[in-house]
Amino acid sequence: MAWQDVIEATALRAWESRVESERFGCSVERLTAGSESPFPAVREAVLRSDADVIVLRYPAEHVGWFAQLTALQRTAVFADSLVYWRLRAGQGRAPEGAPDLLAVEPAAASVGELVSEIFTAYENHYLANPLFDPADAVAGYQEWALSSAAEGSCLALWDRSTEALVALATLEEGEARTEILLAGVVPGRQGRGLYAHLLKAVEDRTLTRGAADVVISTQGHNTRVQRAWARYGFEPTQTVLTVHLIRSALLPGPGH
């Protein structure tokens, strides 16, 4: 979820997610609580929603909210935690140069293939919802990445020694910052330091644009990549919880 929608937002925001509704075959609404959103406002938004699924995100410091969410006439499913990190552009601890690696803007067809290869086994909040097909979740990643490619906001690492793309980062590039949406290394090349070179390519591009920050987020369970961010110089900024509020009648089980 975009940095400005989570870290900088103060008010409660609700909107229909048409893309997700079409993808999963049920109505999906997004609800995001900002830093100043009180729980009564969240409660009212949930109660008046007609959506089959509400994807709610709220700051993790509200540790008592989940218990209250279970009493709002829906099935509350804890889906994930998102941890947001930030790097001041120009302060990264870049790796030594690698002559065989070249940062390139990949073709759209290559972006789709790389996303499928890198992220098929990655677990995100969609997989917590029994109404959602995991295959559709992967398709969502591909659509997300292709939208970045259409805007010219993708970077890949080309390995000249093997003549292959080995890593991908999809971006959202604003005036103030670059947000890394998806980033990863192909399975056969992981654990060899390529990820740091991918981060350097993004940081270099951010500096060229004159933006101040590089920001990124991931699920809390993904500690391996967070260690890589810490080594590079990123710092943790905020944790956000995701809860799916599902119309109980849609779920299989006794009485449904």
Long-range contacts (C-beta under 8 A, 24 or more apart in sequence): 1-32, 1-57, 1-82, 1-217, 1-240, 2-172, 2-179, 3-84, 3-177, 3-179, 3-215, 3-217, 4-174, 5-32, 6-32, 6-57, 6-82, 6-84, 6-217, 6-238, 6-240, 7-84, 7-215, 7-237, 7-238, 9-34, 9-35, 10-34, 10-35, 10-36, 10-37, 11-36, 11-37, 12-37, 12-41, 12-42, 12-45, 14-45, 14-49, 16-51, 17-55, 19-140, 19-143, 20-55, 20-140, 23-136, 23-139, 23-140, 23-143, 24-53, 24-131, 24-132, 24-133, 24-136, 26-52, 26-53, 26-131, 26-250, 27-51, 27-52, 27-53, 28-52, 28-53, 28-54, 28-55, 29-53, 29-54, 29-55, 30-54, 30-55, 30-57, 31-55, 31-56, 31-57, 32-56, 32-57, 32-58, 33-57, 33-58, 33-59, 33-62, 35-59, 39-65, 39-68, 43-68, 43-72, 46-72, 46-74, 46-245, 47-72, 47-73, 52-131, 52-246, 52-247, 52-250, 53-129, 53-131, 53-244, 53-245, 53-246, 53-247, 54-244, 54-245, 55-79, 55-125, 55-242, 55-243, 55-244, 56-242, 56-243, 56-244, 56-245, 57-82, 57-240, 57-241, 57-242, 57-243, 58-240, 58-241, 58-243, 59-238, 59-239, 59-240, 59-241, 60-238, 60-239, 60-240, 60-241, 62-241, 65-241, 66-241, 66-243, 69-243, 69-245, 72-245, 73-248, 74-245, 74-246, 74-247, 74-248, 75-245, 75-246, 75-247, 75-248, 75-251, 76-243, 76-244, 76-245, 76-246, 77-128, 77-129, 77-243, 77-244, 77-245, 77-246, 78-128, 78-241, 78-242, 78-243, 79-125, 79-126, 79-128, 79-129, 79-242, 79-243, 79-244, 80-124, 80-125, 80-128, 80-219, 80-220, 80-221, 80-241, 80-242, 81-219, 81-220, 81-239, 81-240, 81-241, 81-242, 82-217, 82-218, 82-219, 82-220, 82-239, 82-240, 82-241, 82-242, 83-217, 83-218, 83-219, 83-220, 83-226, 83-236, 83-238, 83-239, 84-215, 84-216, 84-217, 84-236, 84-237, 84-238, 84-239, 84-240, 85-215, 85-216, 85-217, 85-226, 85-229, 85-234, 85-235, 85-236, 85-237, 86-213, 86-214, 86-215, 86-234, 86-235, 86-237, 87-203, 87-213, 87-214, 87-215, 87-229, 87-232, 87-233, 87-234, 87-235, 88-212, 88-213, 89-178, 89-203, 89-206, 89-207, 89-211, 89-212, 89-213, 89-214, 90-203, 90-207, 91-233, 92-199, 92-200, 92-203, 92-214, 92-232, 92-233, 93-231, 93-232, 93-233, 94-196, 94-199, 94-200, 94-203, 94-232, 95-193, 95-196, 95-197, 95-200, 98-197, 99-160, 100-159, 100-160, 100-161, 101-157, 101-158, 101-159, 101-160, 101-166, 101-194, 101-197, 102-157, 102-158, 102-160, 103-155, 103-156, 103-157, 103-158, 103-201, 103-204, 103-205, 104-155, 104-156, 104-157, 104-158, 104-165, 105-152, 105-154, 105-155, 105-156, 106-149, 106-154, 106-155, 106-156, 106-165, 106-168, 107-149, 108-146, 108-149, 108-150, 110-156, 110-165, 111-145, 111-146, 111-148, 111-149, 111-154, 111-156, 111-168, 111-170, 112-142, 112-145, 112-146, 114-145, 114-156, 114-165, 114-168, 114-186, 115-141, 115-142, 115-145, 115-168, 115-170, 115-182, 116-142, 117-186, 117-187, 118-168, 118-182, 118-184, 118-185, 118-186, 118-187, 119-182, 119-184, 123-219, 123-221, 124-219, 125-219, 125-242, 125-244, 128-244, 129-244, 129-246, 130-251, 130-252, 131-246, 131-250, 131-251, 141-182, 144-170, 144-181, 144-182, 145-170, 145-181, 145-182, 148-172, 148-181, 155-198, 155-201, 155-202, 155-205, 157-194, 157-197, 157-198, 157-201, 159-189, 166-194, 167-194, 167-195, 167-197, 167-198, 168-198, 169-198, 169-201, 169-202, 171-202, 171-205, 173-206, 173-209, 173-211, 174-211, 175-211, 176-211, 176-212, 176-213, 177-206, 177-211, 177-212, 177-213, 177-214, 177-215, 178-202, 178-205, 178-206, 178-209, 178-211, 178-213, 178-214, 178-215, 179-214, 179-215, 179-216, 180-214, 180-215, 180-216, 183-216, 195-225, 195-228, 196-228, 196-231, 196-232, 199-228, 199-229, 199-232
